[in-house]
Structures are given as structure tokens and as C-alpha cells.
Amino acid sequence: MTPFAARVRQMRRARGITQKEMAAALGVSPAYLSALEHGRRSPPNWAMVQKIIGYFNVIWDEADELQRLAALSHPRVVVDTAGLPEKATAIANLLARNIAQLERQDLDELEGALKAILGRKEAKAP
């Protein structure tokens, strides 16, 4: 499941809406919505994200969050390390081979470490 899918499912369930009802309102098939919620589809395009935002009648921060999550929700990620140091390729391959073995806590730690490193880089930037 992708971050976008998890949020859409959570919003739909919190409102007591079935996939069939939501799919009909959005003009998509229930199969499409199910695949989207299970992360078996690429994230929806901008127009579909806007329909979902409108369907849930959310504004401001919640709408921004859905757009941000959609951008972060490609279930099949390609990491292009061409031209980067060999360590970058080794790390990308190590993660690709082992991500399914990582538990939630492992993923949280890895995300925290990466965000900390990137935060330091941003702080140094002029």
C-alpha cells in the first residue's frame, strides 16, 4: 500500500463510504479504486487527485497533504544512480533487495536517518 492509498482508504472508511460508492461518484470502476487503495496502480494523475479532494470536500492542509502523498506514492520506484559514486549504486541495490524484509520500526529508523542527513545538507546550503 502506498502513503496516498493508505490516506484515501482511511478517509473513506472514517466517513463510512464503500469503495463502490466512492468509485461511482468519481466516475471510475470499483476495481480501479481497489487497485489504487492496494498500491497496485500508479498514483492518480493531477485531475483524479483533484476529484478525490473534491469528493472528500477537503481544503488547505488536507488537500495539500493528499497532493503531496500522491507525488510520493509510486509503487515501483526507479533509482537512477548513473554517474553517481559506486556507493550510491550499492546502497540503492541493497535497499531494493532487502526492503521487503524490513519491519515498520526498521523503516521508521531508516527514514529518520535519511531525513536527518538531508536536513543537515539543507542547513549547509547557502
C-alpha positions as CSV (number, residue, x, y, z in Angstrom):
1,M,0.0,0.0,0.0
2,T,1.3,3.5,-0.8
3,P,1.1,6.5,1.5
4,F,-1.6,8.1,-0.8
5,A,-3.6,4.8,-0.8
6,A,-3.5,4.5,3.0
7,R,-4.7,8.1,3.5
8,V,-7.6,7.7,0.9
9,R,-8.7,4.4,2.5
10,Q,-8.5,5.9,6.0
11,M,-10.6,9.0,4.9
12,R,-13.1,6.8,3.0
13,R,-13.6,4.4,6.0
14,A,-13.8,7.2,8.5
15,R,-16.8,8.6,6.5
16,G,-18.4,5.1,6.2
17,I,-18.2,5.1,2.4
18,T,-17.8,1.9,0.4
19,Q,-15.4,1.6,-2.5
20,K,-18.3,1.1,-4.8
21,E,-20.0,4.3,-3.7
22,M,-16.8,6.3,-4.0
23,A,-15.9,4.8,-7.4
24,A,-19.3,5.7,-8.7
25,A,-19.0,9.3,-7.5
26,L,-15.6,9.6,-9.1
27,G,-16.6,8.0,-12.4
28,V,-14.1,5.1,-12.0
29,S,-14.6,1.4,-11.6
30,P,-14.6,-0.2,-8.2
31,A,-11.7,-2.4,-9.5
32,Y,-9.7,0.8,-10.2
33,L,-10.3,2.2,-6.8
34,S,-9.5,-1.1,-5.1
35,A,-6.2,-1.3,-7.1
36,L,-5.4,2.3,-6.2
37,E,-6.0,1.6,-2.5
38,H,-3.9,-1.5,-2.5
39,G,-1.0,0.2,-4.2
40,R,-1.3,-1.9,-7.4
41,R,-1.8,1.2,-9.6
42,S,0.4,4.2,-10.2
43,P,-0.7,7.3,-8.3
44,P,-3.6,9.0,-9.9
45,N,-3.0,12.0,-12.2
46,W,-3.5,15.5,-11.0
47,A,-7.1,15.6,-12.3
48,M,-8.0,12.5,-10.3
49,V,-6.3,13.8,-7.2
50,Q,-8.4,16.9,-7.5
51,K,-11.6,14.8,-7.9
52,I,-10.7,12.9,-4.7
53,I,-10.0,16.2,-2.9
54,G,-13.4,17.5,-4.1
55,Y,-15.1,14.3,-3.2
56,F,-13.9,14.4,0.4
57,N,-14.5,18.2,0.4
58,V,-11.2,18.9,2.0
59,I,-9.3,22.2,1.7
60,W,-5.9,23.7,2.6
61,D,-3.7,21.5,4.6
62,E,-5.6,18.3,3.9
63,A,-5.8,18.9,0.2
64,D,-2.0,19.8,0.2
65,E,-1.3,16.5,2.1
66,L,-3.2,14.4,-0.5
67,Q,-1.3,16.0,-3.3
68,R,2.0,15.5,-1.5
69,L,1.2,11.9,-0.7
70,A,0.2,11.2,-4.4
71,A,3.6,12.5,-5.5
72,L,5.3,10.2,-3.0
73,S,3.3,7.1,-3.9
74,H,4.8,5.4,-6.9
75,P,4.7,1.7,-6.0
76,R,7.5,0.9,-8.4
77,V,10.4,3.3,-7.9
78,V,13.3,3.6,-10.2
79,V,16.5,5.0,-8.7
80,D,18.9,6.3,-11.3
81,T,22.4,6.1,-10.0
82,A,24.1,6.6,-13.3
83,G,27.0,9.0,-12.9
84,L,26.9,8.8,-9.1
85,P,29.6,7.2,-6.9
86,E,29.6,3.4,-6.7
87,K,28.4,3.6,-3.1
88,A,25.1,5.2,-4.3
89,T,24.5,2.2,-6.6
90,A,25.4,-0.3,-3.9
91,I,23.0,1.4,-1.4
92,A,20.2,1.5,-4.0
93,N,20.6,-2.2,-4.8
94,L,20.9,-3.2,-1.1
95,L,17.7,-1.4,-0.3
96,A,15.9,-2.9,-3.4
97,R,16.9,-6.4,-2.5
98,N,16.0,-6.1,1.2
99,I,13.1,-3.7,1.6
100,A,10.5,-6.5,1.9
101,Q,12.4,-7.8,5.0
102,L,12.3,-4.6,6.8
103,E,9.8,-4.1,9.6
104,R,7.9,-1.0,10.4
105,Q,10.4,0.1,13.1
106,D,13.3,-0.5,10.7
107,L,11.6,1.6,8.0
108,D,11.0,4.4,10.6
109,E,14.6,4.4,11.6
110,L,15.8,4.4,8.1
111,E,13.5,7.3,7.2
112,G,14.6,9.2,10.2
113,A,18.3,8.8,9.4
114,L,17.8,9.8,5.8
115,K,15.8,12.9,6.8
116,A,18.4,13.9,9.4
117,I,21.1,13.7,6.7
118,L,19.1,15.6,4.2
119,G,18.3,18.2,6.9
120,R,22.0,18.7,7.6
121,K,22.6,19.2,3.9
122,E,19.8,21.8,3.6
123,A,21.1,23.7,6.7
124,K,24.6,23.9,5.0
125,A,23.1,25.2,1.7
126,P,23.6,28.9,1.1
